Amino acid sequence: MNFGYQKLYIGGELIDSSKQFKTDVICPATGESVAVIAEAAKEDTERAIEAARKGFSYWSKLPLTERTYWMMKLRQAVLENEELLRQAMVHEMGKTYEGAWEDIEAVVNGLEWYPNAMKNMRDEQITDYEGTHTHKMVHQPAGVAVAYLAWNFPLLNVGFKLGPALAAGCSLIIKPSSLSPLSAYLLGKIMHDINFPAGVVNIIAGSIDNVADILTKSKQTNVLTMIGSTQTGLRVIADSTTSIKKLSMELGGNSPFIVFEDADFDKALDLAIGLKFGNSGQICVAANRIFVHEDIYDKFLSAYVERAKALKLGFGKDEKPDMGPVVTLNDRDRMFDLIHEAVSKGAVVETGAKIPEGKEKGNWIEPTVLSNVNTKMRVAKEEIFGPVAALYKFSTDDEVLEMANDTEYGLASYIFTNNHARIERFSAELEFGEVQVNGVKYSIYLPHGGIKNSGIGHDCSHLALDDYLVKKRVSVAK
C-alpha cells in the first residue's frame, strides 16, 4: 500500500517545501517506502510560526461554543477517515491494525472531552480581608503552542495535545517524528478539506536545524509541549531560554511491575504480557522491569515464557498479529545489544533473541524473555522500548522498593498484591507519577504525567489545560 506524496499543512494550505525537501516514509515491516512527505525548510518553519500567530489572534477570540463547533467537525472527519488513518499507522510504524484504534480514539475523545472540561474552568474568587476590593483569577490562552511528538503513537500523541490546546484557545504547530509523520500529515489534509480555520493548526516535519531549533528558540512561540526521550527534553529546555515559555513534557520511563506472592496471578500475568509486548514494547509506560516474589517466581517465569512464545507476529489487517516489528533497524540492533550485554553478565535467554524465520526483511525480532537479571545490567538502567522482557526475583518489600526506585525515571509503576498495608506503603513510597494497583487504566479524563527525569506537566485530564492557559488576577476597588 502506498500513500503517495503528502504536503506540509501551514496556514490552512497544503504546500510543498520551499526548498523541495522530501523524505521517504519507510515501513518497518518491509523496509520499503510507503509514502513521500514534504519536509520543511527554515523558511517554511518561519511561515508556520507566522501563520500560528495569526491563527492564535483569531482562535483565541472565538467563543468556546464556536471552537467546540470546529473541534466536533474535525472529530467527525477523523471518524469518517478512520480506515485511512489506521492503515497509515500500520504502514508507517508497524503498529497492529487493532492497536491503531487506540490512536484514533485519543484524537476523537480529546476533541470531544476538552470543550466540556474548558467549560468547567471557573474563575477563582479571592476573599478580600479588608473588604475594599473584589478579586478573581481568570484563565486566558497562553499563545502559540509547539508540540514535539514521538513516533510510537503517531495520532494518540497528536490527540493528547490537540484537544486541550484547541479548547484552551491556543494555536498549535505540530511537529511529528520523521519516522512516522504520515498519519499526522493526513490529518492536516483532513483539516484542509473541512476548511478548518487557517493557521490554528499547522503540521510540519523536518530536520532539527530546519524545524525544531527554530521553533524552540523563537520568541514568537509561547508553549513547548512534547512526548519523547529525556535527552530530547533536556535539549529543548536548554534551547528554549531565548524567552520565557511554558513547558510540558512527557519523557522517558523505566516502569517497575511488581508481583507479590499474594497477587491475582492470572491478572498480573496477563497485564505483564500486554504491558511489555503491546506496540512491540515501544510504550513509555511499558513494564520495563518485572519484579516477582521468590515464592512464585519460577511459576510466573514459566507461564510468562509460554505466553511470550505464543504471541503471533505479523503485519497488516488480515494477519491479525499480536505484535509487529520495531520501528528501525537501529532499534532492533539496540535490542540485540541489550540482550548480549545482559547475557555477558549472567542473564539467561528463556525465549526469543532471534530474527523470526521468514521475516528477514524489515525490523523484526522475536518476543524475548530474560531471567537471572540484576540491576547492574543495561536492561535495568535504560528504557528498553522494545519487546525484551527482563524478570527479577525479590525476597522482601524493602528490597523490591529500593530496586524499583533505583532509576532516574519516574513515569508509571505497577503493583499487584492484596495486602492493604503494603498497598498504602508502596503507593506512598514509589517515586513515580503514576502508581497503578492490581490493574491498569488510562483514559482521557485521568492525569498522565511523570516526575524526576520523566517530565513536567500532564497529558489527559483537566490538568492538561493548565499547560495552555495563563492566569491573570483582576482586582476591582469597591
N, C-alpha and C positions, 0 to 999 in steps of 0.2 A: 504494500500500500504506500502510495506517495502523495504527499500533501502539497506539492508544488512550491511556488515561491511566495513567501509571506513578507509583508512590508511593515515598517515602523508605523506606530499609531501616535501621531503628535497633533495636537490642536484640532482634534476631530477628523483628521485626514489620514489616509493610508499613503505613506510616502516612501520613496526609495532613499537609500543612504546618499547623502550629498557627495560622498567620495566613492560611491558604488562598492562599499564594503559589503561582503556577503560571506556566509559560512554555512556549511552543511550541518544538518541535524542527523546524528548517527544513531541508528537503532542498536541498543546494547545486545539484543538477542541475535542479530545477524551481522553486525559490523557494516551494514550498508546505509547509504543516505536515504532518508525518508522525506526530507524537505530541505529547502534552502531559505534562509532568512536574511533580511537586510540587517546589517549591523550599523549602529550609529557612529558617525564621525563626531569630532568635537563640536562642529557647527550644529549638528543635529541635537546634541545634548543641550547646548545653549538655547536652541529653538524650543526644546521641550520645557526648559525652565521658564522661558518667557510665556509659552502657552499656558503653563500651570499657574503662573502669576495672574494672567487674565482670567483663567478658569476659576481661580480662587475668588477673585473680585466679584464674579457673577454668582458662583455657587454659594458662597458664604452669606450672601444677602437673600437667598431664596428662603421662603418659609419652609419649615420642616415638612409640611404637607406636600409641597412641590418636590422637594428632594426625595421624599418617600415615593411619589409617583414614578420618578425616573428609576429609582432603585428597584421597584417592583416590576417595571417594564423590562429592565435588564435581567432580573431574576427569571421572568417568563421566557425571555430569549435564550438564556442559558439552558433551561429545561428543554426547549424546542431543539436545541443543538447538542443535546446530551450525547448522542451516539458519536458524533464527530469529535467532540472533546474527549470522550473516553478513549476512542481509538487513537487519538493523538498522544495521549499519555501512555498508552500501551506501547506505542512505537517509539516515543522519544526517550523513555527511561526504563522500559521493560516491565512496567507495572502490570499486574494481572488485571484482566477486564473487570472482575468483581471488585478488586481493590480500588479501581479508579472511581467507583461510585462515591467513596469517601471524600474525594476531592470535589466532585460536583456538589455533594451535599454541603460541604463547608461554604461554598460560594452562595448557594441558594438560601441556606439558613442564615448566613451572615447578612445578606441583603434584606431578608425579611425581619430578622430579630432586632437589628440595631436601631431602626427608626423608633420602635417602641421603647427600647432602652433609653434612647436620647430623649424621648418624650417624658420619661420619668426622672430626668436630671433636673432637680428643683433648685431654685436659688436658695442659698443658705442665709437665714436671717440671724443676725448677730445682736445680742442684747446690748443696749447702751446703758451702763450702770448709773450714769448721771441724768439720764432722761432728756438729754439735749439734742440727740440725733436719732435717725433710723439708719441701720446698716444692713447691707446684704452683699453676698458674694455671688457673682454671676459668671456663667461659663460662656466663652467665646472660642470660635475655631482658631487653631494655632497658626494656620497658614499653609504653605506648600509642604506636603509630606513626600518623602522619598522612601520607597520600600525596596530593600535588597532581599531577594528571595533565593532560598536553597532549591536544589534540583529534585529533591527526593519526593516532595508532594507538590507538583507544579501548580495545581489550581487550589488545593487546600491552603497553601501558603498565601496565594492571592486573596482567597476568601477571608482569611484571618485579618488582612489589612484593609481590604476594600470596604467591608461593611461598616466598621467603626469610623474610618476616615470620612466616607461619604455622609454618614449620618451626622457626624460632628460638624460638617460644613467645610472640610478641608478639600483641596485638590490634591492629586496624587500622581507621582511619577513612579511607575513600576519598572524595576529592572530585574527580569527573570534571569536565572542562570543560563549561560550559553550552552550548557549541557542539555537543558530541557526547556527551551523557550517557546516551543511550538504552540502548546495549548494557550499560553498567555497571549501570543500573537493572534491566535484565532479569536480569543476573547476581544482583542482590540478590533478585529474585523466585525465581530458581532455588534460591538458598541457603535462602530461606524454605520452599520446597516440600520440600526434603530435610531440614528441621529441623536445619540446621547450628547448632551451639551458639550461643546467644544472646549478642550483644554482641561476639563475637570479630571479626566484620567488620561494619562499618556503612558505608552508601553514601548520601551526601548531596551535592547541588549547590545553588548559590545565590550570592548576591552576595558581594563581598569583605567588606562591612560585616557581613553576617549570618552568614557562614561562615568565610572564610579568616582574617580578623582575629582572630576568637575562637579558632580552632584554633591559630593561630601564637602568640598571646600567652598562651594558657592555661598555667598552671603544672602542669596535670594531664596534659599531653602530653609525651612523652619523646623521640620521634624525629620529625624532619621530613624527609621524602624527597619529591623532586619530579622531574618531567620537564617542562621548559618553557623559557621565554626567560631570558636572562641578567638582563634588567631585573626580571622577576618574582622570580628567585632572590635578587637583591640586596635586594629589599623584604622577602622572607621572612626573610633573615638578620638584617636590621635590626630587624624586629618581634619576632624570637624571643627577644630578650635579657631578657625578663621572668624567665627561668630558664635554666639550662644544659641544652641539648638536643643530641642527636646530629643532625648534618646530613648529608644525602646528596643531591646534585643533579646531574642530567644536563641541561645547559643548551644554549645556542646553539652553532652550528657554522658554519665557513666553510671547508669542506674543499678542499684543493688536490688535483687529479687530474693527475698529471704523466706525460706520454707522451714518452719519449725516442726517438731515431731508430732504436735497435736493438730496440724493443719488439715484442712479438707484436701486430701491427697490428689484426688482426680481434678478438682478445680485448679489447684496450684499447677498441676502438670499441664493441663490444657492451656492455661494462660502463659506459662513459661515457654511453651512451644510457639504460641501465637505472637507473643511479645518479642521473641527472638527472631523468628523466621518470616513473620509478616513483612511485606515490602522488601523481601530479601535481606532483612536485618538492617535496612537503611532508614532507621527511625531514631530520632533524638531521644525518645523515651523507651528505647528497646531494653530488654532485660540483659544488660551488658555483663553483669556478674551475678551468677546464680549460686546463692549460698544455701546449702541443705544440711540440716542437722544430722549428726553422725548416726543417730538411731534409724533413720530412714534413707540415708544417703545411697546405699547400694541398691535398694529397691527403686528409688527415684531415678538414679542414673540408668539402670536397666530399662525402665519404662520410657525414659526420655530418649534414649538411643533408638529404641524401636519406633517411636513416633517420628523421630527425625528421618530415619530410613524410609518411612512410609510416605514422606512428602513427595508429591508429584511435581516435577519440574517441567515447565513448558512456557509457551509464548502464544498469545493471541486468544481471542474469544472462544474459538472452537475447542482448543486443547483443555480448557478449564483447569489450569495449573494451580497448585498451592503456592508456588514460588517461581519467580523469574530470575533473570541474570542480575549481576551488579552493574553499575552504571558505566564504568570504563574498564579497560584492560589494566590501567594503573591501579584501580581499586581492587580488582581481582588479584593482582600481584601482591598488593599490600596484605590481603588476606593470607596468602601463602607465606609471606614474610612473618606475620604474626604467629602463624601455626608453627613454622620452623623454629622460630626463636623460643617458643614455649616448649616444644619438644626437646630442644637442646638443653633446657633447664629442668627436664624431668616430666613434663606433661605427656599424657597418653592420648593418641587419636583413637577415639572409640568408633567413629564412623566419619566418612567424608574425606576432606582434604584432597580431593581429586577433581579434575575436569570431567564432567559427565560424558559417558560414551555417546558418540554421535553428535555432540554439541561442541565441536572444536571451533566453529565459527561463533563469534560473539564473546561475551564476557561471563562465561558460566563457571560456577564452582558448586560442588555438592554441599548440601547442608552438613555442617561439620560440628562434632561434639568433642570437646577436650575434657579429660578428667585429670586428677592429680595436679591441679593447677594451684599456684601460690601467688601471693600478692606482689612478688618481685618481678613477675613477668609483664611484658608489654600489654598483654591482653587484659591485665588488671588495671594498668595505669592509663591506657589510651581508650578513646571512644572507638570501638571496633567498627561500627557502621557497616556491617556485613553479616552473612549467615554463618558465623562462627560462635558457638556457644561454649562458655567456659564455666565448669561446675566446681565449686569449692565445698569442702567439708568443714563444719564447725562443731564445737562442743558446747560452748556456753553463750549466754546472752551478751555478756561483756565482750567476749571475743568477736562475735559477729558484728556487734555495734561498732567496735573500733575498726574492723575491716571495712564495713560499709561506708563509714565516714572518711576513710583514708583516700580521698580523691580531691582534686581541685574543683571538680564539678559539683553542682547541686540542683539538678533539674527534677527528676522523678525518682521515687523509691516505692518499693512494694514489699509488704509483709503479710505472711499467712500464718495465723495462729488463732486459737480460741481462748487464750489466756488474757483476760481483760487487763490485768495489771501490766502485763507485757505490752499490750497494745498502747496503753497510756504512756508507758515509758518510751517506747520506740517512736511514737507519734511526736513526743516532745523532743527527743534527743537526736533523731535522724536529721542531718543537716542538708535538707533538700526542700525545694519549693513546693513539692507535692509528696504526700505520704498516702498511699492507697492501701487499704487494709482488706484482705480477704476478697478482693475483686478489683476490677478496673473499670473506670468510667471517664470518658471525655465527652464534652458537649459544648455547644456554642455558649451556653449560659454558665459554664464552670470556668473559673480562672485557671489559666495555664501560664506558669512562669517559673523562673529559676532564681537561685541565689548563688553566692560565690562566683565562680567564673562561668556560670551558666546563664547569666544575663541580668537585665533590669527591665522592669515593666511587665506587662501581661498581654497575652493574646486571649481572646474569648472573654465572655462575661462583660458586665458594665465597667470593670476596671480598664478594659482596653480603650474605652472612650477617653480616659484621662490622658492617654498619650497624644491625643489630637485636639485637646482643649487647653486653654489657659484660663486662669481665674482672675477676676477683677473685682476689687472692693468698691462699692458705691455707697457713700455716706451723705445723707441729706440732713441739714440742720432744720430743727423744728421752728 
